[in-house]
């Protein structure tokens, strides 16, 4: 499949299209660009310290060489986390979690569409039964993606029951993959995590859970991550999906969130279209980010 082209901060472009020789102003501009691109202060400082040391050690004086070194450093850090989706089980059961408002339900539709390009037979489960709108929305996206869906039989049905029925359908129907939507908010965080734990236990009576993917809104940056920390701590998350990763200069958040959580980015979404979700490739991402 074709790689997505990202359009990030023009700050990097201005640095690397400016004066040819590295000056102290170059370093100041680079630090500002890293912060603007939402690498965060810690990652920005680590990158700058490492890059300064390499530039001095190799006696680099030209900005274009420095640019290549920065790109390699970003790629090396991104590649420290394996973005491979674990889909070898039949069916491969995927739980999708995250706070409401991050694009979780629409991401499932896009994810199903992405997997269909690999000739996978897919069923999705609308287990966010506390929000009727979520069930309707997932039904619309499932139809657009051309995949089957298991819906609750009545409003407010036990989410674990819908998850169970989805996996049961996947096993009996010979599906490759079952993707299950989950609630993003209950009255208390503890209640929500208990509910997710119940969903998982019910699923695992029939099949192992292959992936638990946490959806994060890239435009909210560090604040969005703070909101999702309960999922990371309690939901057994195996990978991250970043949505709304568009031209908003938030590209550095990809590296920052991996380092902060210790979890790999597995999928990235840009735009609102059904084809606007792709797998994550560190090499391509670093090239698009730094140039």
URZIQUI-V32371 format. One line per field, one symbol per residue. psi: psi as a letter, one per 20 degrees, with the letter a starting at -180 (. if undefined). Layout:
# URZIQUI-V32371
psi=???
This chain:
# URZIQUI-V32371
psi=qqqppqoapiggghgijbqhpprhhggghgghggghjkhqhghggggggggggggggjlpiphhhhghhgghggggghiipojppnkhqoqopppprqqqiikgghhgghgggghhijlqpqqqpmjmiiohhhggghgghgghikrqqpqqiqpjqphhgggghghgggghjkqhppppqrqipahqhggghgghhggggggiihqqpgqopppqohiichghghhjhhghhijkpirqpprkmbkjkjhhhggghghhhjqqphqqpprirhjkprrpogggghghgh.
